Amino acid sequence: MTNLGHILVLAGGLSPEREVSLRSGHRLCDALRENGVDALTVDADSALIPAIIADPPDAVFPAIHGASGEDGAVREVLDLLDVPFVGATAGSCRFAFDKPTAKTVARAAGLTTPEAVTLPKETFHDLGATAVLDRIVARLGLPLFVKPSRGGSALGAGPVRSAEELPAAMVGCFAYGDTALIERLITGTEVAVGVIDLGDGPQALPAVEIVPDEGAYDYTARYTAGRTEFYTPARISAAAAKSAADSAVTAHTVLGLRDLSRTDLIVDNAGTAFFLEVNVAPGMTETSTLPMALEAAGLSFGKVCHDLLVLAVERGN
Amino acid sequence: MGSGHGITSQGDAVRTDPQQPHGSRIDPYVDVYAARARGMIASEIRALFAVAARPEIVSFAGGSPYVSALPLDVIGGMAGQLIADHGSVALQYCPAHGDPGLREKICEVMALEGVNAHPDDVVVTVGSQQALDLITRIFADPGDVLLAEAPSYVGALGAFAAYQAEVLHVPMDDNGLIPEALDSAITELAAAGRRAKFLYTVPNFHNPAGVTLAAERRHRILDICNAAGLLIVEDNPYGLLGFDREPLRPLRADNPDGVVYLGSFSKTFASGVRVGWAVAPPAVRDKLVLAAESAVLCQSSLAQLLVREYLCTQPWREQVKIFRDLYQHRRDTMLGSLEALMPAGCHWTRPGGGFYVWLRLPTGLDAKAMLPRAVSSRVAYVPGTGFYADGQGAQHMRLSYCFPEPDRIREGVRRLARVVEAEIELRETFGSGGTHGNLGVETPGPEVA
């Protein structure tokens, strides 16, 4: 079935999502090999460029999460090396990875996204944290959700239910980044919608509903099998499901993404889908939602990844 | 990878009558696990340690010995010859008690520190970590109290937690465990109708605190425990790695009936061979052998014979001296760098041997909350909370100087100082009102042993 040659799966990196990325990369690599692809998992370190120059791959499948993987940096380097790769271009990644920017683009395209404030830590230092936080609470109300403007896996992210909790949440957030996104917290059904484009336009996969045992879909709930229940398709109305799917495809399109993405949304009690963020290197671990959505859609994870690589190779020709 | 809101409502209006009412939990056995498996979860701390293991990071987190200082070519030749000459033994099962020849050599090693033991009293284990597991297995029922220093070795706390024992920490100062505090802890337990099953202590070059139990306190500790009928578990992996003076006499040397002594080749030879041992009173020893049998049938014959061969044929005492000199230089480098670079308000211990400096941050700082920023700045440590069973230690961190080379130690301390300075500024901005969220449990991995 395959006409692919040598393929590299990029996994690891130095972000706190390294371990998750390695799990994604190994799973992806195994699935590709099962589909007859000569795939190898490699890290993004000082050995990468010499290895690519010595033995150029037909294409690369980036599975690095977090900084360097999703902010476009590694993809920019792949461009410099004239190596085709699966997924969004470096330029699109830069927009998508920065959550406030992605929200602005999504809102301009008509999507609903929680009202938010984005501020660097210097602002709190220079203007006084108490005064700034007071204004944020006055503007957005409570509860809030605080997260680093760049990054993922819920690292440094968490809900804030009272004004007294906010300073500690800011400190937790700034441990993972220098700019915070403070959003009005939307209560509802959390869903993840994968988008795949196999050459005939971006298509939304069935929404996966996420129900963590202990309320918060934090790092532990994400990567400890058994800590979260997933419903595919999500237990939402047909209208809400269509709204979520349309939102994901719109986000994918207006952000200029390519091949695959995953959009995280909250569907509130009125059925409105709120765009939270989009991911250009979705998790592919055994607890990740994109492989679940592919399976629910009757698609083979390995076959889809193979076909995306074929598209990447064709782009490179 | 996303950060969602992660907050799900219950019974909201848009939910339909589901065609698929049952979701997937990925793990079909989620409702079957024992209660003791509840803490076995993915955690942010473990994710950060995974990054810290990369060479780009200066890691003060691991307690890994600098095995590159071994004559690896000689050991390689020795290992090959061992299999060629004794493969039928080295690749076969062996007694759960351990190889008799190795047990004899272990007694020679212990004699250097003043422990006089018979090879029959020695049980070989998979590192001293397995000895900790076996000791806890045979003594502690769920809910039993164990005494341990404050702070205490993270691997011991992990073993105690696995058997659902309750740990009561006893304070230390610069001279190690405080006898009066131990006495008080025993008295308070008795007043509550409880009795600790044993005292776990690392008297020499403590992990993580770096301090050594003063000679004059050792008899007092023995007397207190003797009077209370309290068994002592003396863990001594670093005893031969003192820089400034001869080893102090182990507790076991003065009360063989009241002390189970744990030793290890992980720090004086190679951690990868996973060979440690326990020396115990005969009745305890018999139970340890049976417990070891049920756990692993027997230890690795190959590893045991490799260590035996190393001790029989190589100048291992000289090698220990090489390690001592190397670690002393690294300790001096770390202490000098800390002195030169760390901001005011930081305090640290000055170990006379072993691998670790225990650093206290300025008031209001939280080492665990600061770890992500440190790893992003390419330096790592172990947050102090990992060395307590009761949530203490937020203001502390353990710094290991054993593995990074001196230039890397200097660079790592430079990075750490900048991280601490930034954290001080952040806390000044937002106050020090605790830490938001939970970075997860700190069950020990080999990277923090």
HADDOCK unambig.tbl for C-alpha pairs under 7 A between the chains (distance, minus, plus):
assign (segid A and resid 14 and name CA) (segid B and resid 51 and name CA) 5.88 0.50 0.50
assign (segid A and resid 16 and name CA) (segid B and resid 47 and name CA) 6.05 0.50 0.50
assign (segid A and resid 16 and name CA) (segid B and resid 48 and name CA) 5.49 0.50 0.50
assign (segid A and resid 16 and name CA) (segid B and resid 51 and name CA) 6.44 0.50 0.50
assign (segid A and resid 17 and name CA) (segid B and resid 47 and name CA) 6.86 0.50 0.50
assign (segid A and resid 18 and name CA) (segid B and resid 51 and name CA) 6.29 0.50 0.50
assign (segid A and resid 19 and name CA) (segid B and resid 47 and name CA) 5.91 0.50 0.50
assign (segid A and resid 19 and name CA) (segid B and resid 50 and name CA) 6.23 0.50 0.50
assign (segid A and resid 65 and name CA) (segid B and resid 1 and name CA) 6.01 0.50 0.50
assign (segid A and resid 66 and name CA) (segid B and resid 1 and name CA) 6.73 0.50 0.50
assign (segid A and resid 124 and name CA) (segid B and resid 429 and name CA) 6.73 0.50 0.50
assign (segid A and resid 125 and name CA) (segid B and resid 429 and name CA) 5.29 0.50 0.50
assign (segid A and resid 129 and name CA) (segid B and resid 429 and name CA) 6.04 0.50 0.50
assign (segid A and resid 129 and name CA) (segid B and resid 430 and name CA) 6.02 0.50 0.50
assign (segid A and resid 145 and name CA) (segid B and resid 5 and name CA) 6.52 0.50 0.50
assign (segid A and resid 152 and name CA) (segid B and resid 1 and name CA) 4.75 0.50 0.50
assign (segid A and resid 152 and name CA) (segid B and resid 2 and name CA) 4.44 0.50 0.50
assign (segid A and resid 152 and name CA) (segid B and resid 3 and name CA) 4.87 0.50 0.50
assign (segid A and resid 153 and name CA) (segid B and resid 1 and name CA) 5.54 0.50 0.50
assign (segid A and resid 153 and name CA) (segid B and resid 2 and name CA) 5.34 0.50 0.50
assign (segid A and resid 153 and name CA) (segid B and resid 3 and name CA) 5.25 0.50 0.50
assign (segid A and resid 154 and name CA) (segid B and resid 2 and name CA) 6.53 0.50 0.50
assign (segid A and resid 154 and name CA) (segid B and resid 3 and name CA) 3.92 0.50 0.50
assign (segid A and resid 154 and name CA) (segid B and resid 4 and name CA) 6.91 0.50 0.50
assign (segid A and resid 157 and name CA) (segid B and resid 3 and name CA) 6.59 0.50 0.50
assign (segid A and resid 158 and name CA) (segid B and resid 437 and name CA) 6.87 0.50 0.50
assign (segid A and resid 167 and name CA) (segid B and resid 430 and name CA) 5.37 0.50 0.50
assign (segid A and resid 168 and name CA) (segid B and resid 433 and name CA) 5.97 0.50 0.50
assign (segid A and resid 168 and name CA) (segid B and resid 434 and name CA) 6.11 0.50 0.50
assign (segid A and resid 168 and name CA) (segid B and resid 435 and name CA) 5.47 0.50 0.50
assign (segid A and resid 168 and name CA) (segid B and resid 436 and name CA) 5.09 0.50 0.50
assign (segid A and resid 169 and name CA) (segid B and resid 436 and name CA) 5.04 0.50 0.50
assign (segid A and resid 171 and name CA) (segid B and resid 426 and name CA) 6.98 0.50 0.50
assign (segid A and resid 172 and name CA) (segid B and resid 369 and name CA) 6.59 0.50 0.50
assign (segid A and resid 172 and name CA) (segid B and resid 435 and name CA) 6.72 0.50 0.50
assign (segid A and resid 172 and name CA) (segid B and resid 436 and name CA) 5.75 0.50 0.50
assign (segid A and resid 175 and name CA) (segid B and resid 369 and name CA) 6.89 0.50 0.50
assign (segid A and resid 175 and name CA) (segid B and resid 370 and name CA) 6.11 0.50 0.50
assign (segid A and resid 175 and name CA) (segid B and resid 372 and name CA) 5.58 0.50 0.50
assign (segid A and resid 175 and name CA) (segid B and resid 373 and name CA) 4.96 0.50 0.50
assign (segid A and resid 176 and name CA) (segid B and resid 372 and name CA) 5.91 0.50 0.50
assign (segid A and resid 176 and name CA) (segid B and resid 373 and name CA) 6.05 0.50 0.50
assign (segid A and resid 185 and name CA) (segid B and resid 5 and name CA) 6.95 0.50 0.50
assign (segid A and resid 187 and name CA) (segid B and resid 7 and name CA) 6.29 0.50 0.50
assign (segid A and resid 187 and name CA) (segid B and resid 8 and name CA) 6.16 0.50 0.50
assign (segid A and resid 187 and name CA) (segid B and resid 9 and name CA) 5.73 0.50 0.50
assign (segid A and resid 188 and name CA) (segid B and resid 8 and name CA) 5.30 0.50 0.50
assign (segid A and resid 188 and name CA) (segid B and resid 9 and name CA) 4.81 0.50 0.50
assign (segid A and resid 188 and name CA) (segid B and resid 12 and name CA) 6.91 0.50 0.50
assign (segid A and resid 189 and name CA) (segid B and resid 8 and name CA) 5.30 0.50 0.50
assign (segid A and resid 189 and name CA) (segid B and resid 9 and name CA) 6.26 0.50 0.50
assign (segid A and resid 190 and name CA) (segid B and resid 6 and name CA) 6.66 0.50 0.50
assign (segid A and resid 190 and name CA) (segid B and resid 8 and name CA) 6.16 0.50 0.50
assign (segid A and resid 211 and name CA) (segid B and resid 8 and name CA) 6.55 0.50 0.50
assign (segid A and resid 215 and name CA) (segid B and resid 7 and name CA) 5.75 0.50 0.50
assign (segid A and resid 215 and name CA) (segid B and resid 8 and name CA) 6.32 0.50 0.50
assign (segid A and resid 216 and name CA) (segid B and resid 6 and name CA) 4.84 0.50 0.50
assign (segid A and resid 216 and name CA) (segid B and resid 7 and name CA) 5.39 0.50 0.50
assign (segid A and resid 217 and name CA) (segid B and resid 6 and name CA) 4.23 0.50 0.50
assign (segid A and resid 217 and name CA) (segid B and resid 7 and name CA) 6.93 0.50 0.50
assign (segid A and resid 218 and name CA) (segid B and resid 6 and name CA) 6.86 0.50 0.50
assign (segid A and resid 219 and name CA) (segid B and resid 43 and name CA) 6.56 0.50 0.50
assign (segid A and resid 219 and name CA) (segid B and resid 44 and name CA) 6.50 0.50 0.50
assign (segid A and resid 220 and name CA) (segid B and resid 41 and name CA) 6.47 0.50 0.50
assign (segid A and resid 220 and name CA) (segid B and resid 42 and name CA) 5.02 0.50 0.50
assign (segid A and resid 220 and name CA) (segid B and resid 43 and name CA) 5.45 0.50 0.50
assign (segid A and resid 223 and name CA) (segid B and resid 42 and name CA) 5.81 0.50 0.50
assign (segid A and resid 224 and name CA) (segid B and resid 41 and name CA) 5.57 0.50 0.50
assign (segid A and resid 224 and name CA) (segid B and resid 42 and name CA) 5.31 0.50 0.50
assign (segid A and resid 225 and name CA) (segid B and resid 25 and name CA) 6.61 0.50 0.50
assign (segid A and resid 225 and name CA) (segid B and resid 26 and name CA) 5.63 0.50 0.50
assign (segid A and resid 225 and name CA) (segid B and resid 27 and name CA) 5.38 0.50 0.50
assign (segid A and resid 226 and name CA) (segid B and resid 25 and name CA) 4.74 0.50 0.50
assign (segid A and resid 226 and name CA) (segid B and resid 26 and name CA) 5.95 0.50 0.50
assign (segid A and resid 226 and name CA) (segid B and resid 27 and name CA) 5.04 0.50 0.50
assign (segid A and resid 226 and name CA) (segid B and resid 30 and name CA) 5.34 0.50 0.50
assign (segid A and resid 228 and name CA) (segid B and resid 25 and name CA) 5.92 0.50 0.50
assign (segid A and resid 229 and name CA) (segid B and resid 23 and name CA) 5.68 0.50 0.50
assign (segid A and resid 229 and name CA) (segid B and resid 24 and name CA) 5.40 0.50 0.50
assign (segid A and resid 229 and name CA) (segid B and resid 25 and name CA) 4.61 0.50 0.50
assign (segid A and resid 230 and name CA) (segid B and resid 23 and name CA) 5.14 0.50 0.50
assign (segid A and resid 230 and name CA) (segid B and resid 24 and name CA) 5.08 0.50 0.50
assign (segid A and resid 230 and name CA) (segid B and resid 25 and name CA) 6.31 0.50 0.50
assign (segid A and resid 231 and name CA) (segid B and resid 23 and name CA) 4.48 0.50 0.50
assign (segid A and resid 231 and name CA) (segid B and resid 24 and name CA) 6.39 0.50 0.50
assign (segid A and resid 235 and name CA) (segid B and resid 15 and name CA) 5.43 0.50 0.50
assign (segid A and resid 235 and name CA) (segid B and resid 16 and name CA) 5.99 0.50 0.50
assign (segid A and resid 235 and name CA) (segid B and resid 18 and name CA) 5.86 0.50 0.50
assign (segid A and resid 236 and name CA) (segid B and resid 14 and name CA) 5.62 0.50 0.50
assign (segid A and resid 236 and name CA) (segid B and resid 15 and name CA) 4.43 0.50 0.50
assign (segid A and resid 236 and name CA) (segid B and resid 16 and name CA) 5.64 0.50 0.50
assign (segid A and resid 237 and name CA) (segid B and resid 14 and name CA) 5.66 0.50 0.50
assign (segid A and resid 237 and name CA) (segid B and resid 15 and name CA) 5.88 0.50 0.50
assign (segid A and resid 237 and name CA) (segid B and resid 16 and name CA) 5.48 0.50 0.50
assign (segid A and resid 264 and name CA) (segid B and resid 4 and name CA) 6.17 0.50 0.50
assign (segid A and resid 269 and name CA) (segid B and resid 12 and name CA) 5.41 0.50 0.50
assign (segid A and resid 269 and name CA) (segid B and resid 13 and name CA) 5.38 0.50 0.50
assign (segid A and resid 269 and name CA) (segid B and resid 14 and name CA) 5.84 0.50 0.50
assign (segid A and resid 270 and name CA) (segid B and resid 14 and name CA) 6.68 0.50 0.50
assign (segid A and resid 271 and name CA) (segid B and resid 14 and name CA) 5.75 0.50 0.50
assign (segid A and resid 276 and name CA) (segid B and resid 4 and name CA) 6.24 0.50 0.50
assign (segid A and resid 277 and name CA) (segid B and resid 2 and name CA) 6.77 0.50 0.50
assign (segid A and resid 279 and name CA) (segid B and resid 1 and name CA) 5.45 0.50 0.50
assign (segid A and resid 279 and name CA) (segid B and resid 2 and name CA) 6.30 0.50 0.50
assign (segid A and resid 281 and name CA) (segid B and resid 1 and name CA) 6.58 0.50 0.50
assign (segid A and resid 282 and name CA) (segid B and resid 1 and name CA) 5.47 0.50 0.50
assign (segid A and resid 283 and name CA) (segid B and resid 1 and name CA) 6.04 0.50 0.50
assign (segid A and resid 287 and name CA) (segid B and resid 26 and name CA) 6.70 0.50 0.50
